[in-house]
Amino acid sequence: RSVVSKTVRRPDGTVEHHRTVKDNEGNEETTVTRQIGEQSYSLTTRIKANGEQECIKNFVNVDEDKIQEFEKKWGSKL
């Protein structure tokens, strides 16, 4: 199993964290989390060895209908 993790803190205080986990069976899970103050949005993508893909979104202190506003503040889409 291998794990790669990277965190970027921008001068404006926003944070982006990438984490990828791969196992010896060919499965891969990547999570990207963006944080602005107390608000954060995570997108986890799981890819199984057979190619099947699953995406999970997690919002903390962000209403799902306000995610476009959050991304606009961030400057790009996740």
Residue, then its C-alpha position, 0 to 999 in steps of 0.5 A: r500500500s502506498v500513500v501520497s499526501k500534499t498540503v498547500r496553504r495559500p497566502d490568503g489562508t485557504v488550504e488544499h489537501h490531496r491524499t492518494v492511497k493505492d493498494n497492491e490489488g490495484n484499487e486507488e482512492t484520492t481525496v481532495t479537500r479545500q478549506i476556507g476558514e471554517q468551511s471545507y469541501s472534500l471530493t473522494t474518488r475511489i477507483k477499483a481494480n476493475g475500473e469501477q468508479e465512485c465519487i463521494k462529496n463531503f461538505v462541512n459548514v457549506d450548504e450543497d446549494k452554496i458550493q458554486e459560491f464556495e468554488k467562486k471564492w476559491g477561484s476554480k472548481l474541484 
